[in-house]
């Protein structure tokens, strides 16, 4: 699959994105990309799930989700409800996930609905790849390995890359975009 053959839904973390964040840059570069489940939805799991379902209902092509940080965890929680009367089986073809936070990190986020923690342990109903840093301040590599194993996701070791965001020097993140293209090609 190529990016133009899918609706690319970006799910950001709990903090608003700046223009230098890789998700913003990728969204601006990919013609079929758009944001779903914005940071303000982290205070209410039902609002997060509703926002994601609304974005999926608006899809005109198969969907590939690109989640970062808290958005990864939100997607994992919402995944079982992403198929229903108004959402066809197989609509979501895959998820490219980056820097999932641990339950410990989520518990320390002010204003976050406690329904988001701990991380779900059920397998995701679509192929997924989780990019994990060895020195992420919001989860250990072992935390993310456990999540990937539970979710049936492939894990990619990003080395010492921090939280893989603007603060860690991952503005355009071309290596990630190449990894994303390789992931898409296998869907």
Protein Blocks (a to p, Z undefined) as FASTA:
>chain_A
ZZklpccdddddfbdcdfkbmklmmmmmmmkbccehifklmmpmklmmmmmmmmmmmpcb
dcddddehjlmmmmmmmmmmmgcfklcghklnbdcdehiacfklmmmpghiafklpccdf
bdcfbdcdddddfkbckbcfklmmmmmmmnopacddebjnhjopaknopanommlmmmmm
mmmmmZZ
